[in-house]
Amino acid sequence: MSALPPVKRFETNTGARIYRIPMIVFPNGFLAYSFVVLEAGPPTLIDAGSGFGESNTHLVEGFAAIRDEFREKITLPDIEHLIVTHGHMDHYGGVAFAVEQIGEIQVGIHELDRRVLTNYEERLIIASKDLTVYLERAGIDPEQRETFMQMYGFAKQHVQSVDVQFSLDEDTPFEGMQFIHVPGHCPGQVCVRIGNTLLTADHILSQTTPHQAPESITHYTGLGHYMDSLRKIAKVDGIELAIGSHEQEMTDIYTRIEDIQHSHERKLNRVLDIVREHGPATIHQITQQMYPGKAGYETLLALEEAGAHIEYLYQHGRLAVANLDEVERERNPALQYIAN
């Protein structure tokens, strides 16, 4: 694991021990963390990486480091519960591998992401159709749409469905853990509270503002849900340490929430400025102004990020559709937005 950060240990005020395991989850070197939680009920693994590339190997090496460096008598087959914080591939793609290695294990995920695990093939087909409709409405030409759809599906082909034994319910504490449902970045996104420590998964990160996508693609995503979820965590008292599934841990999550809120306010204002300056504009045209120079998969992410902010402004009555006659006449034309 010389190319990775070391496994790191955290201890909560309730005596639970949390071990953070680093993994490279995508070919571009993208880093994510899984967590082993001890003394908060039975041994628990939170997230399992992507299952892509060396992700599974890094997970196994992480357990070896916990034993060798921290003298914990824990192996992967000792895990009794596997909790998936949300239905994005860098968190659930390795679940099938972990289940295969462990054998008898209880897998849990929030009910809004349950089908990602239990009916993966169906979910991929439906999500791909919804994304295609969105790209048409965003003003992407057919050839580029096809390229985006190939990118979207390529890395997901290795994933397979697995059984889920329980749902993560925020009203029911679970073995020394409390789950807080925070939709927005993902429908079933949860944060996991263990005493004074909050595992934020992708909901709150120390440096970047987590990726947003429009609710028109997937229900319970969208900037509105995400901002509501930020306010929800801001009202939770007593969080002294927050640990995301990417980037560094945070000792002042409340200030970090304010920073993220301000970042999204700036993006919303940027959209309005672009529309006022350039007149009627599609999501694609607005994205090119907001995120120039993007290439490859980052272009698709930029289209979703800009689209989430455009959708939010439209929902709140600050944008209007300029080409209503075309929308009424055509099957699914690109929407052209103006300031309202």
Buried (B, 14 or more C-beta within 10 A) or exposed (E): BEEBEEBBBBBBEEEBBBBBBBBBBBEEEBBBBBBBBBBBBEBBBBBBBBBBBBBBBBBBBBBEBBEEEEEBEBBBBBBBBBBBBBBBBBBBBBBBBBBEBBEEBBBBBBBBBBBBBBEBEEBBEEBEEBBBEBBBBBBBEEEEBEBBBEEBBEBBEEBEBBEBEBBBBBEEEBEBBBBBBBBBBBBBBBBBBBBEBBBBBBBBBBEEBBBBBBBBBBEBBBBBBBBEBBEBBBEBEEBEBBBBBBBEBBEEBBEBBEEBBEEBEEBBEBBBEBBEEEEBBBBBBBBBBBBEEBEEBEBBBBBBBBBBBBBBBBEEEBBBBBBEEEBEEEEEBBBBBBBE
